[in-house]
Amino acid sequence: MVNSNCCCLSNNDFPIIFLLLVVGIITIIIVRVIYIIYRRSKLLYTRSTKPLSTLIVLGSGGHTAEMLYLLAVLQKERFKPRYYVAAATDNMSLQKARVLEDSLVDKAGIDLVGTAHFMQIYRSREVGQSYITSIGTTLIAIAHALWLMVKMRPQVILCNGPGTCIPLCAIAFLLKVFGIRWSSIFYVESIARVRRLSLSGFLLYKLHMADQLFVQWPQLKMKYPRANYVGRLM
């Protein structure tokens, strides 16, 4: 005899279960994001003596000049391998980075071959490109950024303004949310930005994606209190 009191799910129950599942997933993601934002406010150093794989995002013109200036005082043995990434249309920045790395080999007098890698990434939007067509190129740039991040798996990301850094930082943040890879993002705003952050800096600041954001002018610190004022670096 079949028990007529058995509990069975009706078709009306599935939408409720699906809704509860979606709410549960969203809740977990929100809690994870809050945890990441909380943790990023803590000290980001590690006691491990192992080198930290580092992604360095280069931009055209003054962005690259400022970044190379910062790299001049970087502890090279501490941050390696170093992955230099520039826009696919920007060959000059990578050439300058190669010159820097070659000079390190000459000064150190030791073999540093294999500690520096040079890559290019598709741009989300070219200068003068329409916003409609930029939707497709943005999706391509995000997919390419995902592939690069999975390939490099950096522990540290250094950037200072080029829009190229946004897809990379967004992917890095999502990888942290899903517990796949923790990459600490350090953003140094350009010295040319005196009164307001650049679009890249503004997005990283407002979306809480940057672990540490540095500015070079005191008025920026007053306007964006979570930023770190370090004075002029150049």
C-alpha positions in Angstrom: 0.0 0.0 0.0 1.3 3.4 -0.9 1.5 5.9 1.9 -0.7 8.8 1.0 1.0 11.0 3.6 4.4 11.0 1.8 5.8 14.5 1.2 6.3 15.4 -2.4 7.4 18.6 -4.0 4.8 20.3 -6.2 5.6 22.4 -9.2 4.8 25.5 -7.1 7.6 24.7 -4.7 10.4 24.9 -7.3 10.2 28.7 -7.8 10.5 29.2 -4.0 13.4 26.8 -3.7 15.2 28.6 -6.6 14.6 32.0 -5.0 16.0 30.8 -1.7 19.0 29.4 -3.5 19.6 32.7 -5.3 19.2 34.6 -2.0 21.6 32.3 -0.3 24.3 32.6 -3.0 23.9 36.4 -3.0 24.2 36.5 0.8 27.4 34.4 0.7 28.9 36.7 -2.0 28.0 39.8 0.0 29.5 38.4 3.2 32.7 37.4 1.3 33.0 40.9 -0.2 32.6 42.5 3.3 35.3 40.1 4.6 37.7 41.1 1.7 37.1 44.8 2.4 37.7 44.2 6.1 40.9 42.2 5.5 42.3 44.6 3.1 42.4 47.3 5.8 44.8 45.2 7.8 48.5 45.0 7.3 49.3 43.4 3.9 52.8 42.2 4.5 53.7 38.6 4.8 56.4 37.1 7.0 57.2 34.6 4.3 60.7 35.1 2.8 59.5 33.7 -0.6 59.4 36.2 -3.5 56.0 37.6 -4.5 54.9 37.3 -8.1 54.1 40.9 -9.2 51.9 42.3 -12.0 52.9 45.8 -13.2 50.5 47.6 -15.4 52.0 50.2 -17.7 50.3 53.0 -19.5 51.3 55.3 -22.3 53.2 58.6 -21.8 53.6 59.8 -18.2 52.0 56.7 -16.6 54.9 54.5 -17.7 57.5 57.2 -16.7 56.1 57.4 -13.2 55.8 53.6 -12.8 59.4 53.0 -13.9 60.4 55.7 -11.3 58.6 53.7 -8.6 60.2 50.5 -9.8 63.6 52.0 -9.4 63.3 51.7 -5.6 61.4 48.4 -5.6 63.1 45.4 -3.9 63.6 43.4 -7.0 64.5 40.2 -5.2 61.4 40.5 -3.1 59.0 41.0 -6.0 59.6 38.4 -8.7 58.8 37.2 -11.2 57.6 40.5 -12.6 54.9 40.6 -15.3 54.8 43.8 -17.3 51.4 44.4 -19.1 50.6 47.2 -21.5 47.9 47.8 -24.1 48.2 45.9 -27.3 48.8 49.2 -29.2 51.5 50.4 -26.7 54.9 49.0 -27.7 56.9 51.9 -26.3 56.1 51.1 -22.7 57.2 47.5 -22.9 60.4 48.6 -24.6 61.2 51.0 -21.7 60.4 48.2 -19.2 62.9 45.9 -21.1 65.5 48.6 -20.8 64.9 48.8 -17.1 65.2 45.1 -16.6 68.4 44.9 -18.8 69.9 47.6 -16.6 69.2 45.6 -13.5 71.1 42.6 -14.9 74.1 44.9 -15.6 74.1 46.5 -12.2 73.5 43.4 -10.2 76.1 41.4 -12.1 74.0 38.3 -11.6 71.7 36.3 -13.8 68.2 37.6 -13.5 66.9 36.0 -16.7 63.4 34.7 -16.4 62.3 37.1 -13.6 60.7 39.5 -16.0 57.9 38.8 -18.5 56.3 41.2 -21.0 52.7 40.9 -22.2 50.1 42.9 -23.9 46.3 43.1 -23.4 43.5 44.3 -25.6 42.1 47.7 -24.8 38.5 48.2 -23.7 38.2 51.3 -25.8 40.5 53.1 -28.2 40.7 56.9 -28.4 37.7 58.1 -30.4 36.0 54.8 -30.5 32.2 54.9 -30.2 30.6 53.7 -27.0 28.4 51.2 -28.8 31.3 49.4 -30.5 33.3 49.6 -27.3 30.8 47.2 -25.7 32.2 44.3 -27.8 35.8 45.3 -27.3 35.3 45.6 -23.6 34.0 42.1 -23.4 37.0 40.9 -25.4 39.3 42.8 -23.0 37.7 41.3 -20.0 38.0 37.7 -21.4 41.7 38.5 -22.3 42.3 39.9 -18.8 40.8 36.7 -17.3 43.1 34.5 -19.4 46.2 36.7 -18.4 45.3 36.6 -14.7 44.9 32.8 -14.7 48.2 32.5 -16.5 50.2 34.9 -14.3 48.4 34.4 -10.9 50.1 37.5 -9.3 50.2 38.0 -5.6 50.8 41.8 -6.0 49.4 44.2 -8.6 50.9 47.6 -9.1 49.1 50.2 -11.3 49.0 54.0 -11.5 46.2 55.1 -13.8 45.9 53.6 -17.3 42.5 52.2 -18.1 44.2 48.9 -18.9 44.3 48.2 -15.2 40.6 48.1 -14.7 39.8 44.7 -16.3 42.8 43.2 -14.6 41.9 44.6 -11.2 38.3 43.6 -11.6 39.2 40.0 -12.4 41.7 40.0 -9.5 38.9 41.2 -7.1 36.5 38.5 -8.4 39.1 35.8 -7.9 39.4 37.0 -4.3 35.6 36.9 -3.8 35.5 33.3 -5.0 38.5 32.3 -3.0 40.6 31.3 -6.0 43.5 33.7 -5.7 44.4 36.6 -3.4 46.1 39.4 -5.2 46.9 42.6 -3.3 46.1 45.7 -5.5 48.2 48.8 -4.9 47.2 51.9 -6.9 49.4 55.0 -7.0 47.6 58.0 -8.5 49.4 60.1 -11.0 51.1 63.2 -9.8 49.2 65.0 -12.5 46.0 64.4 -10.6 45.8 67.3 -8.1 42.1 67.9 -7.4 40.4 64.7 -8.3 41.2 61.1 -9.0 41.5 59.7 -12.5 38.6 57.5 -13.7 40.6 54.4 -13.0 41.5 55.6 -9.5 37.9 56.7 -8.8 36.5 53.3 -9.8 39.0 51.4 -7.7 38.4 53.7 -4.8 34.6 53.7 -4.9 34.3 50.0 -5.7 36.7 49.1 -2.9 38.9 47.1 -5.3 42.2 48.6 -4.4 43.8 47.3 -1.2 45.8 50.5 -0.9 45.4 53.7 -2.9 48.1 56.3 -2.7 47.8 60.0 -3.7 50.5 62.6 -4.0 48.6 65.7 -3.1 47.1 66.5 0.3 43.8 67.9 -1.2 43.1 64.5 -2.7 43.5 62.9 0.8 41.0 65.4 2.1 38.5 64.6 -0.7 39.1 60.8 -0.6 39.8 60.0 3.1 40.5 56.3 2.5 43.4 57.2 0.3 47.0 57.3 1.6 48.9 60.6 1.2 52.6 59.9 0.5 53.7 63.2 -0.9 55.2 63.8 -4.3 57.2 60.7 -5.5 58.9 62.4 -8.4 
